[in-house]
Amino acid sequence: MLGVILGLLASCTSTPDFRTVSLPNPPAKTDQQPAELREHARILASYGGLYENPKVEVLINKTVDRLVAASERPDLKYQVVILNSPAINAFALPNGQLYITRGIIALANDESELASVLSHEMAHVIARHAAIREEQARQSVTIAAVAQDVLGDPELGALALAKSKLTLASFSRAQEFEADGIGVGIAARAGLDPYGAVRFLNDMQRNADIRTAGNNDPDPRSRDFLSTHPATPDRIRNAQANARQYTGPGSGKRERAEYLAALDGLVYGEDPSEGFVRGRHFLHPKLGFTFTGPPAFSLDNTAQAVLGVKDGGGQALRLDVVQVPAEQSLADYLRSGWIENVDPNSVEQFTINGFPAATAAAGGDQWSFRLYAVRFGSDVYRFIFAAKQKSAEADRAFRDSVNTFRRLTLKESQSVHPLRIKVVTVRPSDTIDRLAARMMTDKKKERFLIVNGLAAGDKLKPGDQVKLVTE
């Protein structure tokens, strides 16, 4: 169980990447089959449901029409669903259903960059990758079954299965490179800048780097092992090589002004219904509570939990909500076995700003845990703090953080608004530092550079348009 908790804590630092949903691949149809309906529902549930924005929808549909006309299969039909998630992700179902998060839309800086994502997902449909991947998965199971039955050796069967999975993963990586190549070609034939894929993949890598900075992953390469997508630097090199086959840099259209006009007002970051992160502070107007993370922590809000990692690594937190019977005390709940190795002598009951609470310590092989449960209304909020080096100082910082848990005032609830993309025109007196200072995010300058596709040494020109993140 502790390993599961650590995996949940670490999930906020995984590298975003494109993924393709694997399903049997029938010919493209206008009516979804039941399996695809189920997959559609699962994707919506995992990624915050639909995001409705008429300006963006018009832009995306226009871009898709442009790409379809230039593709190898102009007869195929596509429907794009915008997901209400800040994640950097996109999917494709075999029937031509494409999914793109508003996080990707916010990160892109022109139509050619958006087209690189859409054409990549279209390529998976055109190349029928889902059907191939499904067949490979069936073969991997068959190989393991035959090895175990014929050889009568479970270990050899497991080895055969592992080898077949390595082959499957390698093949899937080849699919991703193929989709990148097909996508770049579609964009180029559509008259859009094929180097949009290079720029966007580079910004995606920078966005991933800023999320993982400071986390002491013992082997960062492990995040790409058995991945269905190549590491982003490999994809950047591949996209660059493909783009050079069509034209030199700067030849295709970017349509930046039209793209930014559609983005103005786009929600950035968390779904308003899931609460807000403001620095170390988390506020949830809908549920009516707030808390502040320990010093030097960066918080990340997801649909399942609030996750946090200390700058420099070594400490993490998770806050989620569960149902606990009213007749069960919080002390008994902490002893109930939902997490292993709880020290029974460490269990303590107390109150936090008038709310019943309990705490306990738990140990693991590499991490120590401090657990808190707070009863707020009909729910129980669980704080799970983890530290690689157990210390009184860390334990005190965790206790101080939990003590900030309180009910939001009506004024606070009404004053918190979602962050949005605001497109502004650069004035003669504007500099990167001055504009970045207006960003309502953490790491203001780094975020400003990434969201605008700028390098540290770039200069702004009066009349340029840039994106800010503000309320």
C-alpha positions in Angstrom: 0.0 0.0 0.0 2.8 2.4 0.8 4.2 1.8 -2.7 0.8 2.7 -4.1 0.7 5.9 -2.1 4.2 6.9 -3.3 3.0 6.3 -6.9 0.1 8.6 -6.3 2.4 11.2 -4.7 4.7 11.0 -7.7 2.0 11.3 -10.3 2.2 15.1 -10.3 5.7 14.9 -11.7 5.2 12.6 -14.6 6.2 13.9 -18.0 3.2 14.9 -20.2 3.1 13.3 -23.6 0.8 12.3 -26.4 -1.0 9.0 -26.0 -3.2 7.0 -28.3 -6.1 5.0 -26.9 -5.8 1.3 -28.0 -9.0 -0.2 -29.3 -9.9 -2.7 -32.1 -9.9 -0.6 -35.2 -13.1 -1.0 -37.4 -13.5 1.2 -40.5 -14.4 4.8 -39.8 -18.1 5.1 -39.0 -20.4 7.9 -38.1 -22.0 5.9 -35.3 -19.8 4.9 -32.3 -19.8 1.3 -31.3 -20.6 0.5 -27.6 -16.9 -0.1 -26.8 -16.0 3.3 -28.2 -18.8 4.9 -26.2 -17.4 3.3 -23.1 -13.9 4.6 -23.9 -15.4 8.0 -24.7 -17.0 8.1 -21.2 -13.8 7.0 -19.6 -11.8 9.7 -21.3 -14.3 12.4 -20.3 -14.3 11.2 -16.7 -10.5 11.2 -16.5 -10.0 14.6 -18.1 -12.6 16.8 -16.6 -15.4 16.4 -19.1 -16.0 18.7 -22.1 -14.7 22.3 -22.4 -17.0 24.5 -24.4 -15.5 27.6 -26.1 -17.1 28.6 -29.4 -14.1 30.7 -30.6 -11.7 27.8 -30.1 -14.1 25.3 -31.6 -14.4 27.2 -34.8 -10.7 27.5 -35.1 -10.1 23.8 -34.4 -12.8 22.7 -36.9 -11.3 25.0 -39.6 -7.8 23.6 -38.9 -9.1 20.0 -39.1 -10.9 20.6 -42.4 -7.7 22.1 -43.8 -5.6 19.1 -42.6 -8.1 16.5 -43.9 -8.1 18.0 -47.3 -4.3 17.6 -47.4 -4.2 14.1 -45.9 -3.7 10.7 -47.5 -7.3 9.9 -46.6 -9.5 12.9 -47.3 -12.5 10.6 -47.1 -12.2 10.0 -43.4 -14.3 12.0 -41.0 -13.1 13.4 -37.7 -14.8 14.9 -34.6 -12.7 16.9 -32.1 -13.6 16.9 -28.4 -11.9 19.6 -26.2 -11.2 18.2 -22.8 -11.5 20.4 -19.7 -8.1 19.6 -18.4 -4.8 21.6 -18.0 -2.9 18.4 -18.9 -0.8 18.4 -22.0 -2.4 15.5 -23.8 -4.2 14.3 -26.9 -5.9 11.0 -28.0 -7.4 9.4 -31.0 -10.0 6.6 -31.3 -10.0 4.5 -34.4 -13.4 5.9 -35.6 -11.9 9.3 -36.0 -12.8 10.8 -32.6 -10.0 13.1 -31.6 -9.5 14.4 -28.1 -7.3 17.5 -27.2 -7.0 19.1 -23.8 -7.3 22.9 -23.3 -3.8 22.6 -21.8 -2.4 21.8 -25.2 -4.4 24.7 -26.7 -3.0 27.1 -24.2 0.6 25.9 -24.7 0.5 26.2 -28.5 1.3 29.7 -30.0 -0.1 29.4 -33.6 -2.2 27.3 -35.8 0.8 25.4 -37.2 1.6 24.2 -33.7 -2.0 23.2 -33.0 -2.0 21.4 -36.4 1.0 19.4 -35.4 -1.0 17.8 -32.6 -4.1 17.3 -34.6 -2.3 15.9 -37.6 -0.3 13.5 -35.4 -3.6 12.1 -33.9 -5.1 11.9 -37.4 -2.1 9.9 -38.5 -2.9 7.2 -35.9 -6.3 6.8 -37.5 -5.0 6.8 -41.0 -2.2 4.3 -40.3 -4.7 2.0 -38.3 -2.2 1.8 -35.4 -4.9 0.9 -32.9 -5.7 -2.4 -34.7 -2.0 -3.3 -35.1 -1.4 -2.6 -31.4 -4.4 -4.6 -30.3 -3.1 -7.6 -32.4 0.3 -7.3 -30.8 -1.2 -7.3 -27.4 -3.1 -10.5 -28.1 0.0 -12.1 -29.4 2.0 -11.3 -26.3 -0.6 -13.1 -24.1 -0.6 -16.1 -26.5 3.2 -16.3 -26.4 3.2 -16.4 -22.6 0.4 -19.0 -22.5 2.1 -21.3 -25.0 5.5 -21.0 -23.2 4.0 -21.9 -19.9 1.8 -24.8 -21.2 4.4 -26.4 -23.4 7.5 -25.8 -21.2 5.6 -26.2 -17.9 7.7 -23.5 -16.4 6.0 -20.4 -15.0 9.3 -18.5 -14.9 10.0 -19.2 -18.6 6.4 -18.2 -19.4 6.9 -14.9 -17.5 10.2 -14.3 -19.4 8.5 -14.9 -22.7 5.8 -12.5 -21.8 8.3 -9.8 -20.7 10.2 -10.2 -24.0 7.0 -10.0 -26.0 6.0 -6.8 -24.1 9.4 -5.3 -24.9 8.7 -6.0 -28.6 5.2 -4.5 -28.3 6.6 -1.3 -26.6 9.3 -0.9 -29.3 6.7 -1.3 -32.0 4.5 1.3 -30.3 7.4 3.7 -30.3 7.9 3.1 -34.0 4.2 3.9 -34.4 4.7 7.3 -32.7 7.6 8.2 -35.0 5.5 7.2 -38.0 2.6 9.3 -36.8 4.9 12.3 -36.3 6.2 11.8 -39.9 2.7 11.5 -41.4 1.5 14.5 -39.4 4.4 16.8 -40.5 3.6 15.8 -44.1 -0.1 16.6 -43.7 0.7 20.0 -42.2 3.2 20.9 -44.9 0.8 20.0 -47.7 -1.9 22.0 -46.0 0.4 25.1 -46.4 1.2 25.3 -42.6 4.7 25.6 -41.2 5.9 22.0 -40.7 8.3 23.2 -38.1 5.3 23.9 -35.8 5.8 20.3 -34.6 9.4 21.1 -33.6 8.5 24.2 -31.7 5.6 22.6 -29.9 7.5 19.5 -28.9 10.3 21.7 -27.6 7.8 23.8 -25.5 6.2 20.6 -24.3 9.6 19.4 -23.1 10.3 22.7 -21.4 6.9 22.5 -19.7 7.7 19.0 -18.5 11.1 20.1 -17.2 9.7 23.0 -15.1 7.2 20.6 -13.5 9.9 18.0 -12.6 12.7 20.5 -11.7 13.9 19.9 -8.2 12.6 16.3 -7.9 15.3 13.8 -7.1 14.2 11.0 -9.4 17.0 8.3 -9.1 16.7 7.5 -12.8 14.7 9.9 -14.9 15.0 7.6 -17.8 12.6 5.2 -16.1 9.7 7.4 -16.9 10.2 6.5 -20.6 10.8 2.7 -20.1 8.1 0.7 -21.9 6.4 3.9 -22.8 4.2 4.0 -25.9 5.8 7.3 -26.9 9.5 8.1 -27.5 11.2 10.5 -25.2 10.5 14.1 -26.3 14.1 14.9 -27.4 14.0 12.0 -29.8 10.6 13.2 -31.2 12.0 16.7 -31.7 14.9 15.4 -33.7 12.5 13.2 -35.7 10.1 16.1 -36.4 13.0 18.3 -37.5 14.3 15.7 -39.9 10.8 15.2 -41.4 10.1 19.0 -41.7 13.4 19.4 -43.7 12.1 17.1 -46.3 9.4 19.6 -47.2 10.9 23.1 -46.8 13.3 25.3 -44.9 12.3 27.0 -41.6 10.0 30.0 -42.0 8.3 29.0 -45.3 4.9 27.8 -44.1 2.1 29.8 -42.6 1.8 30.0 -38.8 -1.5 32.1 -38.6 -0.4 33.3 -35.2 -2.6 36.4 -34.9 -5.8 34.5 -35.7 -4.8 31.7 -33.2 -4.1 34.1 -30.3 -7.4 36.0 -30.9 -9.2 32.7 -30.4 -7.2 31.9 -27.3 -8.0 35.2 -25.5 -10.1 34.3 -22.4 -9.3 30.6 -22.4 -9.3 29.0 -18.9 -5.8 28.2 -17.8 -4.9 25.7 -15.2 -7.4 24.0 -12.9 -11.0 23.5 -13.6 -12.8 26.1 -11.5 -15.1 23.3 -10.0 -12.0 21.5 -8.7 -10.5 24.4 -6.7 -7.5 26.6 -7.3 -3.8 26.6 -6.5 -2.3 30.0 -5.7 1.3 29.6 -4.9 1.4 27.4 -1.7 -2.3 28.1 -1.1 -5.2 25.8 -2.2 -8.7 27.2 -2.2 -11.9 25.3 -3.0 -14.8 27.7 -3.2 -17.3 24.9 -4.1 -16.4 22.7 -1.1 -15.6 25.8 1.0 -12.2 25.1 2.5 -8.6 26.2 2.1 -5.1 25.2 3.3 -1.5 26.2 2.8 1.3 23.8 1.9 4.6 23.6 3.8 7.4 26.1 2.9 9.1 25.5 -0.5 6.3 23.2 -1.7 4.8 23.4 -5.1 1.2 22.3 -5.3 -0.6 20.6 -8.2 -4.3 20.2 -8.3 -5.8 17.2 -10.1 -9.4 15.8 -10.3 -8.4 13.1 -7.8 -6.2 14.9 -5.2 -4.1 17.9 -4.4 -0.4 16.8 -4.8 2.7 18.6 -3.6 6.4 18.2 -3.9 9.1 20.2 -2.0 11.5 22.1 -4.2 14.7 20.0 -4.2 12.8 16.8 -3.5 12.7 14.5 -0.5 9.2 15.5 0.7 5.7 15.2 -0.8 2.1 15.5 0.1 -1.3 14.3 -1.0 -4.7 15.6 0.0 -7.9 13.7 -0.9 -11.4 13.2 0.5 -13.1 9.9 1.6 -16.3 8.8 3.2 -15.9 7.6 6.8 -18.9 6.5 8.8 -19.9 9.1 11.4 -19.8 6.5 14.2 -16.2 5.6 13.4 -13.7 7.8 15.2 -10.9 9.3 13.2 -8.3 7.5 15.4 -9.9 4.2 14.6 -10.0 5.1 10.9 -6.2 5.7 10.9 -5.7 2.3 12.6 -8.1 0.6 10.1 -5.5 -0.6 7.7 -6.0 1.7 4.7 -2.3 2.4 5.0 0.2 -0.1 6.4 2.8 0.1 9.2 0.9 2.7 11.3 2.5 3.1 14.7 -0.4 2.7 17.1 1.4 4.6 19.8 1.5 7.7 17.5 -2.2 8.0 17.0 -3.5 11.3 18.5 -6.9 13.0 18.4 -7.3 16.8 18.5 -9.1 19.6 16.7 -8.1 21.9 13.8 -9.9 25.3 13.7 -13.0 23.6 15.3 -12.9 20.5 13.2 -12.3 17.0 14.6 -8.9 15.6 13.6 -6.5 12.8 14.2 -2.9 12.1 13.3 -0.6 9.1 13.1 2.9 8.1 11.9 3.7 5.3 9.5 6.9 3.9 8.2 8.2 2.4 5.0 11.4 1.1 3.5 12.5 4.4 2.1 9.9 6.9 3.3 8.3 7.9 6.5 4.7 9.1 6.6 2.7 11.5 8.7 -1.0 11.0 8.3 -3.8 13.4 9.2 -7.6 13.0 8.9 -9.9 16.0 9.3 -13.7 15.7 9.5 -15.2 18.5 7.5 -19.0 18.3 7.1 -19.9 14.8 6.0 -16.5 14.1 4.5 -13.1 13.3 5.8 -10.0 14.9 4.3 -6.8 12.9 4.4 -3.4 14.6 4.4 -0.5 12.2 3.6 2.9 13.7 4.1 6.0 11.8 3.0 9.6 12.4 3.8 12.7 10.5 2.9 14.6 11.8 5.9 12.4 11.8 9.0 13.0 14.8 11.2 11.3 16.9 13.9 11.6 19.9 11.6 9.7 18.2 8.8 7.1 16.8 11.1 6.6 20.4 12.5 6.2 21.8 9.0 3.6 19.2 8.2 1.7 19.9 11.4 1.8 23.7 10.7 0.4 23.1 7.1 -2.5 21.0 8.4 -3.3 23.6 11.0 -4.0 26.1 8.1 -7.0 23.9 7.0 -10.1 26.0 7.6 -13.4 27.1 6.2 -13.4 29.8 3.4 -15.2 33.0 4.2 -18.0 34.1 1.9 -15.8 37.0 0.7 -12.9 34.7 -0.1 -15.2 32.3 -2.0 -16.5 35.1 -4.1 -13.1 36.7 -4.8 -11.4 33.7 -6.3 -11.7 33.3 -10.0 -10.1 30.9 -12.6 -6.9 31.9 -14.3 -7.3 32.8 -18.0 -5.1 33.5 -21.0 -5.0 37.2 -21.8 -3.5 38.3 -25.1 -1.8 41.7 -24.8 0.1 43.9 -27.3 3.7 44.7 -26.4 4.3 48.4 -25.8 7.6 50.2 -26.3 8.3 50.2 -22.5 7.5 46.5 -22.1 10.2 43.9 -21.4 10.0 40.2 -20.7 10.6 40.8 -17.0 7.9 43.5 -16.7 5.3 41.3 -18.5 6.3 38.2 -16.7 5.7 40.0 -13.4 2.0 40.2 -14.3 1.7 36.4 -14.5 -0.4 34.9 -11.7 1.5 31.7 -11.7 4.5 30.2 -9.9 7.9 30.7 -11.6 6.5 33.7 -13.4 9.4 34.3 -15.9 9.9 30.7 -16.7 6.1 30.2 -17.3 5.9 33.4 -19.4 8.8 32.2 -21.7 7.3 28.7 -22.1 3.7 29.7 -22.7 4.9 32.2 -25.4 7.5 29.9 -26.9 10.3 32.3 -26.1 13.9 31.6 -25.2 15.7 33.4 -22.3 17.7 35.7 -24.6 14.8 36.7 -26.9 13.7 40.3 -27.2 10.2 41.6 -27.6 9.2 44.1 -30.3 6.5 46.8 -29.9 3.4 45.5 -31.5 4.1 41.8 -30.8 1.3 39.9 -29.1 2.0 37.7 -26.1 0.0 35.6 -23.7 -0.3 36.4 -20.0 -2.0 34.3 -17.4 -4.2 36.4 -15.1 -7.6 36.2 -13.4 
